[in-house]
Amino acid sequence: MYLSREEIARRVGELGAELASAYVGRNPLLVAPLKSSVVFLADLSRALPIPHQVDFLELAAYTGAGSGSGVRLLKDLDACVVGRHVLIVEDVVDTGMTLNFLARTLLPRQPASLAAVTLLDRPYRRLVDDVPLEHVGFTVPDELFAGYGLGLEEWWRALPDLHFVTAEELPASLTGDGFRRPEPGAAAA
């Protein structure tokens, strides 16, 4: 295990207090990309003791012929962001490509302000420096994680703690808890 549920809860509470101070009287709109940010967003929303709203969008990575790789929007926000204080809630920021895409998508819609908070940050992996990241939960090593909303091939998102994983399977310490990696080709339950 990398971070326990208690360590995560403590830091999310601290982030809630930071954000409450930064956004007092502003009614921020918390915007989370689906799916892995949902758990963090839910806990952060409960830890934020000021009026706020939440909305979701969905993104997908793509590789275009001749254009390299990028991000595309699958589901847009339901809320209008004109004049709103928008806070993007991310699970992990590493290359900055997704956060940069979100900023370039939302800024032309004229929010009053645009910033981001992330649970996990890997600043040494940045490919794009132009990201509105202002609040960070934890700076983490260049490892693959599962739990607390993060999954591997859609598995293990519900684990309450954050665990290192390998490309092949979760650590042996988790297999006794009923979180075994499914056989190839098995449908997600």
C-alpha positions in Angstrom: 0.0 0.0 0.0 1.2 3.5 -0.8 -1.3 5.7 0.9 -3.9 4.6 3.5 -7.5 5.7 3.5 -6.7 7.7 6.7 -3.7 9.6 5.0 -5.9 10.3 2.0 -8.8 11.5 4.2 -6.5 13.8 6.2 -5.0 15.4 3.1 -8.4 15.8 1.4 -9.7 17.6 4.5 -6.7 19.9 4.3 -7.4 20.6 0.7 -11.1 21.3 1.5 -9.9 23.9 4.1 -7.4 25.5 1.6 -10.1 25.7 -1.1 -12.7 27.1 1.4 -10.3 29.9 2.1 -9.5 30.5 -1.5 -13.1 30.5 -2.7 -15.1 32.0 0.2 -18.1 33.9 -1.2 -17.5 32.6 -4.8 -19.7 29.5 -5.1 -17.1 27.5 -7.2 -18.1 25.0 -9.8 -16.1 21.8 -9.3 -15.5 20.1 -12.7 -14.3 16.5 -12.7 -13.3 14.4 -15.7 -15.0 10.9 -15.5 -14.2 8.3 -14.2 -11.2 8.2 -11.9 -11.7 11.6 -10.4 -15.2 10.8 -9.1 -14.1 9.4 -5.7 -11.7 12.3 -5.0 -14.4 14.8 -6.1 -17.0 13.2 -3.8 -14.7 13.4 -0.8 -13.4 16.8 -1.7 -17.0 18.1 -2.1 -17.9 16.8 1.4 -14.7 18.4 2.8 -15.5 21.8 1.2 -17.6 23.7 3.8 -18.7 26.5 1.4 -21.5 26.6 -1.2 -20.4 25.0 -4.4 -21.7 22.9 -7.3 -20.3 20.0 -9.3 -20.4 18.9 -12.9 -18.7 16.3 -15.0 -17.2 15.8 -18.4 -15.7 12.8 -20.1 -12.5 12.7 -22.0 -10.8 10.1 -24.1 -7.2 9.8 -25.4 -6.7 9.3 -29.1 -3.9 8.9 -31.6 -4.7 10.6 -34.8 -3.0 9.7 -38.1 -0.2 12.2 -38.6 -1.3 14.4 -35.7 0.2 12.5 -32.8 -1.8 11.8 -29.7 -4.2 14.0 -27.8 -7.4 14.3 -25.9 -10.9 14.5 -27.1 -14.2 15.5 -25.4 -16.8 12.7 -25.2 -19.3 14.4 -22.8 -19.4 18.1 -22.2 -20.5 20.0 -19.0 -24.2 20.5 -18.3 -23.5 23.8 -16.5 -22.7 27.1 -18.1 -19.3 28.4 -16.9 -19.6 32.1 -18.0 -18.7 34.2 -15.0 -18.2 31.2 -12.7 -15.2 30.3 -10.6 -14.3 26.9 -12.1 -12.1 24.4 -10.3 -11.0 21.4 -12.2 -10.7 18.3 -10.0 -8.2 15.8 -11.3 -7.1 12.5 -9.9 -3.5 12.6 -11.4 -1.6 15.3 -13.2 1.5 14.1 -14.9 2.2 15.1 -18.6 -0.2 18.0 -18.2 -1.8 17.2 -21.6 -5.3 16.5 -20.2 -5.3 19.5 -17.9 -4.0 21.8 -20.7 -6.8 20.5 -22.9 -9.4 21.2 -20.3 -8.0 24.7 -19.7 -8.0 25.4 -23.5 -11.6 24.1 -23.7 -13.0 26.0 -20.7 -11.2 29.4 -20.9 -12.9 30.5 -24.1 -16.2 30.0 -22.3 -15.3 33.0 -20.1 -15.2 31.7 -16.5 -14.4 34.3 -13.8 -11.4 32.1 -12.8 -10.0 28.7 -13.7 -7.8 26.7 -11.5 -7.2 23.0 -10.8 -6.7 20.7 -7.8 -5.2 17.2 -8.1 -4.9 14.4 -5.6 -1.7 13.1 -7.2 1.0 15.1 -9.0 4.0 14.0 -11.0 5.6 17.3 -12.0 8.7 15.7 -13.3 6.6 14.1 -16.2 5.3 17.4 -17.5 5.3 17.8 -21.3 3.1 20.9 -21.1 3.9 23.7 -18.6 0.8 25.7 -19.3 -1.5 24.1 -16.7 -3.7 25.9 -14.0 -2.6 23.6 -11.2 -2.8 25.5 -7.9 -3.6 22.8 -5.3 -1.8 19.4 -4.9 -2.7 16.6 -2.6 0.5 14.5 -2.9 3.5 14.5 -5.1 4.0 10.8 -6.1 6.6 8.6 -7.7 6.4 7.5 -11.3 4.4 4.3 -10.5 1.1 2.9 -11.5 -1.6 3.1 -8.8 -4.9 1.5 -8.1 -7.6 2.3 -5.6 -9.4 5.4 -4.4 -11.0 5.8 -7.9 -7.9 4.8 -9.9 -8.2 1.6 -11.8 -6.3 -0.7 -14.1 -8.4 -1.8 -17.0 -11.4 -0.6 -15.0 -10.6 -2.9 -12.0 -9.8 -2.0 -8.4 -11.3 1.5 -8.4 -13.2 0.7 -5.2 -10.2 -0.1 -3.1 -10.2 2.5 -0.3 -6.4 2.8 -0.1 -4.0 3.7 -2.8 -1.8 0.8 -3.9 1.2 0.4 -6.2 0.4 -2.0 -9.1 2.5 -3.7 -11.7 1.4 -3.9 -15.3 0.5 -7.6 -14.5 -1.3 -7.6 -11.2 -1.9 -6.0 -7.8 0.5 -6.8 -5.0 0.1 -10.3 -3.5 -1.1 -8.7 -0.2 -4.3 -7.7 -1.9 -5.3 -11.0 -3.5 -6.6 -12.4 -0.2 -9.1 -9.6 0.0 -11.1 -10.7 -3.0 -9.5 -8.2 -5.4 -7.9 -10.7 -7.8 -7.2 -9.6 -11.3 -9.8 -11.3 -13.6 -8.7 -13.9 -16.2 -8.1 -12.4 -19.6 -11.4 -12.1 -21.5 -13.5 -12.2 -18.3 -16.3 -9.6 -18.2 -16.1 -6.9 -15.5 -18.6 -7.6 -12.8 
